[in-house]
Amino acid sequence: MTQQFLSSKQNPNFWVRAYLWIKIVCHVIAGLITIATKLPHADQERKNILIQQWSRRLLNIFGIQLKVINPAILPSSPFLLAGNHISWMDIHAINAFKPIIFVAKSDVERWPIFGWMAKQLGTIFIQRNNARHGRHIANEVSKVLEKQSVCIFPEGTSTTGDSVLPFKSNLFESAIQAEVPVYSLAISYKSGNGARSDVAAFVGDMGLIESMANILRKRNLTVELVFLPPSGLTPSAAKDRKWLALHSQEAISAYIRGDQQSM
């Protein structure tokens, strides 16, 4: 099953980009006001609607179309979602489909404005190179999973999206503790002709503003979210975080390889 949302525009000139930057600033300010005035008094359903609306508008400003494949496989009960990671835009693309709690690297918490926004939305921050902290966060995530679904990016960094790095297994322990299934998410960005694009990739020493400018110059992208089911687990495999991490990584890798070969 495939769902498509939003629309895109191609190659805006300088003045159009200037106008889009103004729209971005206004949209961020509107988000700050919403977080400060509406979210504290809203129930979870209303919060999800507000987050989804804000995220969809953001994608629209950047000219990104959202394509979702296999959304019907996701359960209504909490689950752990493990995805490959390409861009800061990944989070907004997922929230534009269905808001979820994220685990993000601690660097994000220090981002001006956006770090505060992420914290207010319930993002859980992790020190990526600290194994002890990772175990502590896994315990925290397991508690959240009792009521809400959580999304993790187990590569520990972002890539250009042409391959998937080995998944770190620490956070998969949270699914075992909470006794919830692990679903996988293959994320990719494509240009207007359907070819894989690295325009949205947030890699290396790239700054957030630089990444935003790159996307605005190429306003003809589609972000594709492909949800992949858990395997038929044996009782022993379901309690092995390393097995869960490996299965998720291989499922996403296999989809991305197959998708590239079909182009």
C-alpha positions as CSV (number, residue, x, y, z in Angstrom):
1,M,0.0,0.0,0.0
2,T,1.3,3.5,-0.9
3,Q,0.2,6.9,0.4
4,Q,1.5,10.2,-1.1
5,F,1.2,13.6,0.4
6,L,2.3,17.2,-0.4
7,S,3.7,18.7,-3.6
8,S,7.0,20.0,-4.8
9,K,8.3,22.9,-6.9
10,Q,11.5,22.9,-9.0
11,N,14.6,25.0,-8.9
12,P,13.5,28.3,-7.4
13,N,15.5,31.4,-8.2
14,F,17.2,33.7,-5.7
15,W,14.2,35.7,-4.9
16,V,12.0,32.7,-4.4
17,R,14.6,31.2,-2.1
18,A,14.7,34.4,-0.1
19,Y,10.9,34.2,0.2
20,L,11.2,30.6,1.3
21,W,13.7,31.5,4.0
22,I,11.2,34.0,5.4
23,K,8.6,31.3,5.3
24,I,10.9,29.0,7.2
25,V,11.6,31.6,9.9
26,C,7.9,32.3,10.3
27,H,7.1,28.6,10.4
28,V,9.7,28.0,13.1
29,I,8.3,30.9,15.2
30,A,4.8,29.4,14.7
31,G,6.1,26.1,16.0
32,L,7.7,27.7,19.1
33,I,4.4,29.5,19.9
34,T,2.5,26.2,19.4
35,I,4.8,24.3,21.7
36,A,4.7,27.0,24.4
37,T,1.0,27.7,24.3
38,K,-0.9,24.7,22.9
39,L,1.0,21.5,23.6
40,P,1.1,21.9,27.4
41,H,-2.8,21.8,27.5
42,A,-3.4,19.2,24.7
43,D,-4.0,15.5,25.1
44,Q,-1.8,13.1,23.2
45,E,-4.1,12.8,20.2
46,R,-4.3,16.6,19.8
47,K,-0.5,16.9,20.2
48,N,0.0,14.3,17.4
49,I,-2.3,16.3,15.1
50,L,-0.4,19.6,15.8
51,I,3.0,17.9,15.3
52,Q,1.9,16.2,12.1
53,Q,0.5,19.5,10.7
54,W,3.6,21.4,11.5
55,S,5.8,18.7,9.9
56,R,3.8,18.5,6.7
57,R,3.9,22.3,6.3
58,L,7.7,22.1,6.8
59,L,8.1,19.5,4.0
60,N,5.9,21.6,1.8
61,I,8.1,24.7,2.3
62,F,11.1,22.7,1.3
63,G,9.3,21.2,-1.7
64,I,9.6,17.6,-0.5
65,Q,6.9,15.1,-1.4
66,L,6.3,12.3,1.2
67,K,5.7,8.8,0.0
68,V,4.8,6.1,2.5
69,I,4.9,2.4,1.7
70,N,3.4,-0.4,3.8
71,P,2.0,1.8,6.6
72,A,-0.8,-0.7,7.2
73,I,1.6,-3.2,8.8
74,L,2.2,-1.0,11.8
75,P,0.2,-2.0,14.9
76,S,-1.9,0.3,17.0
77,S,0.0,-0.8,20.1
78,P,3.5,0.5,20.9
79,F,6.5,-0.8,19.0
80,L,10.2,0.1,18.4
81,L,11.0,1.5,15.0
82,A,14.6,1.2,13.8
83,G,15.6,3.1,10.6
84,N,18.6,4.1,8.6
85,H,19.5,7.8,9.0
86,I,20.2,10.3,6.2
87,S,19.1,13.8,7.2
88,W,17.7,16.0,9.9
89,M,14.6,16.0,7.7
90,D,14.0,12.2,8.4
91,I,12.4,13.1,11.7
92,H,10.0,15.6,10.2
93,A,9.2,13.2,7.4
94,I,8.2,10.5,9.9
95,N,6.2,13.0,12.0
96,A,4.4,14.1,8.8
97,F,3.2,10.6,8.4
98,K,2.7,9.7,12.1
99,P,4.2,11.4,15.1
100,I,6.5,9.3,17.3
101,I,9.0,9.7,20.1
102,F,12.6,9.8,18.9
103,V,16.0,9.0,20.3
104,A,18.6,11.5,19.1
105,K,22.3,12.1,19.7
106,S,23.0,14.6,22.5
107,D,24.4,17.1,20.0
108,V,20.9,17.8,18.8
109,E,19.9,19.0,22.3
110,R,22.5,21.8,22.0
111,W,21.2,23.1,18.6
112,P,19.8,26.6,18.9
113,I,15.9,26.7,18.9
114,F,15.6,23.2,17.2
115,G,17.2,21.5,20.2
116,W,14.7,23.1,22.6
117,M,11.9,22.2,20.3
118,A,13.0,18.6,20.1
119,K,13.3,18.4,23.9
120,Q,9.8,19.8,24.4
121,L,8.4,17.1,22.0
122,G,9.8,14.4,24.3
123,T,12.9,13.5,22.3
124,I,15.3,11.2,24.3
125,F,18.9,12.2,24.0
126,I,21.8,9.8,24.0
127,Q,25.6,10.1,24.2
128,R,26.5,7.9,21.3
129,N,30.0,6.9,22.4
130,N,29.1,6.1,26.0
131,A,28.1,2.5,26.4
132,R,27.0,3.0,30.0
133,H,24.8,5.9,29.0
134,G,23.4,3.8,26.2
135,R,22.3,1.1,28.7
136,H,20.7,3.8,30.9
137,I,18.8,5.2,27.8
138,A,17.6,1.7,26.9
139,N,16.0,1.4,30.3
140,E,14.4,4.8,29.8
141,V,13.1,3.9,26.3
142,S,11.6,0.7,27.6
143,K,9.5,2.7,30.0
144,V,8.3,5.0,27.2
145,L,7.4,1.9,25.1
146,E,4.9,0.9,27.7
147,K,2.6,3.7,26.4
148,Q,4.1,5.1,23.2
149,S,6.1,3.9,20.1
150,V,9.8,5.0,19.8
151,C,12.0,5.5,16.8
152,I,15.8,5.0,16.8
153,F,18.5,5.4,14.3
154,P,21.0,2.6,15.3
155,E,23.7,3.5,12.8
156,G,24.7,6.2,15.3
157,T,25.3,8.8,12.5
158,S,23.8,9.9,9.2
159,T,24.9,8.7,5.7
160,T,24.3,9.6,2.1
161,G,21.8,6.7,2.0
162,D,23.4,4.5,-0.6
163,S,24.2,1.8,2.1
164,V,23.4,1.0,5.7
165,L,26.1,1.1,8.4
166,P,26.2,-1.7,11.1
167,F,23.5,-1.1,13.7
168,K,24.5,-0.6,17.3
169,S,22.5,-3.0,19.4
170,N,22.2,-1.3,22.8
171,L,18.8,0.4,22.2
172,F,17.2,-2.8,20.9
173,E,17.4,-4.0,24.5
174,S,14.5,-1.6,25.2
175,A,12.2,-3.7,23.0
176,I,13.1,-6.8,24.8
177,Q,12.5,-5.2,28.2
178,A,9.1,-3.8,27.1
179,E,8.2,-6.9,25.2
180,V,7.2,-5.0,22.0
181,P,8.0,-5.8,18.4
182,V,10.7,-4.2,16.3
183,Y,9.7,-2.8,12.9
184,S,12.3,-1.5,10.4
185,L,12.2,1.6,8.3
186,A,14.1,2.1,5.0
187,I,14.4,5.9,4.3
188,S,15.5,7.2,0.9
189,Y,15.4,10.5,-0.9
190,K,14.8,10.7,-4.7
191,S,15.0,13.3,-7.3
192,G,12.2,14.1,-9.8
193,N,13.3,11.3,-12.2
194,G,13.1,8.7,-9.4
195,A,16.9,8.3,-9.0
196,R,18.4,8.3,-5.5
197,S,19.5,11.7,-4.4
198,D,22.0,12.8,-1.7
199,V,20.8,16.4,-1.7
200,A,19.2,16.0,1.7
201,A,22.1,14.1,3.2
202,F,23.4,15.7,6.5
203,V,26.9,14.3,6.7
204,G,30.4,15.2,7.7
205,D,31.0,18.7,9.0
206,M,27.9,20.1,7.3
207,G,26.0,22.6,9.3
208,L,22.2,22.8,9.6
209,I,21.8,26.0,7.6
210,E,24.1,24.7,4.8
211,S,21.9,21.5,4.6
212,M,18.7,23.6,4.5
213,A,20.1,25.7,1.7
214,N,21.1,22.6,-0.3
215,I,17.5,21.3,-0.1
216,L,16.0,24.7,-1.0
217,R,18.2,24.8,-4.2
218,K,16.8,21.5,-5.3
219,R,13.1,21.7,-4.4
220,N,12.1,18.5,-6.3
221,L,12.7,15.7,-3.9
222,T,10.6,12.8,-2.6
223,V,11.3,11.2,0.7
224,E,10.3,7.6,0.8
225,L,9.4,5.8,4.0
226,V,9.2,2.0,3.6
227,F,8.0,0.1,6.7
228,L,9.3,-3.5,7.0
229,P,7.8,-6.2,9.3
230,P,9.5,-8.0,12.1
231,S,10.8,-11.5,11.3
232,G,9.2,-14.6,12.5
233,L,11.0,-14.6,15.8
234,T,11.9,-17.6,17.9
235,P,11.6,-17.0,21.6
236,S,15.4,-17.0,21.9
237,A,15.9,-14.6,19.0
238,A,13.4,-12.2,20.4
239,K,15.5,-11.8,23.5
240,D,18.8,-11.2,21.7
241,R,19.4,-7.5,21.1
242,K,22.3,-8.2,18.7
243,W,20.1,-10.5,16.6
244,L,17.4,-7.9,16.5
245,A,19.8,-5.2,15.4
246,L,21.4,-7.4,12.7
247,H,18.0,-8.5,11.4
248,S,16.8,-4.9,11.1
249,Q,20.0,-3.7,9.4
250,E,19.9,-6.6,6.9
251,A,16.2,-6.0,6.1
252,I,16.8,-2.3,5.4
253,S,20.0,-3.0,3.4
254,A,18.2,-5.6,1.3
255,Y,15.4,-3.2,0.5
256,I,17.8,-0.4,-0.5
257,R,19.9,-2.7,-2.6
258,G,16.9,-4.0,-4.4
259,D,15.5,-0.5,-4.9
260,Q,18.7,0.7,-6.4
261,Q,18.9,-2.2,-8.8
262,S,15.4,-1.6,-10.0
263,M,16.3,2.0,-11.1
